[in-house]
Amino acid sequence: MTRRALETLEEALAAAFDHLPPFGKPMAEMNARELIGARIRQQWVLGMRVHYRQSVASAPVVSDREYLTEDAFRKDHETLVRSAKVENIEFYVYRLANDPSQVIHLEELSRMPLDSQLREYTGDGYTTGAFYNEGDPKSSLRAAGIIVHSKTGQRFFVPAAPAHRFA
């Protein structure tokens, strides 16, 4: 991950406009699957490095705040600039790195359908255009073993049906 420093709020807003969706959940409210999905889709992150003091006598503290949506970034920025405790705000942007060598183990399909899980991770549903079976990209897609997302190369392990279903 390479962070690129942004000099001004205008630069940060331009980066948000270019890279971030306008609405959605703030990063802090996302569950683990949503965060992994953001990484798979290699979404951009806009950050603010906030310098603030708890009190006049205290030493300055630095806190990084990161956003995947422009809306959340704008709301927090408006709140922070009004705070008497905030001394300085710096901005940065970076893109989440995807690691297709990692295999993501999906939940048992009776708990959550395969299509729903794959949409949360990749934005694409379970179709032959979007996925293929590892080692066999030309044959028909089967919900078994490891399937690969065509756009990103991300690999997903599809769990076998519970044994009691075969009894």
Secondary structure, 3 states (H helix, E strand, C coil): CCCEEECCHHHHHHHHHHHCCCCCCCHHHCCHHHHHHHHHCCCEEEEEEEEECCCCCCCCEEEEEEECCHHHHHHHHHHHHHCCCEEEEEEEEEECCCCCCCEEECCCCCCCCHHHHHHHHHCCCCCCCCEEECCECCCCCCCCEEEEECCCCCEEEECCCCHHHHC
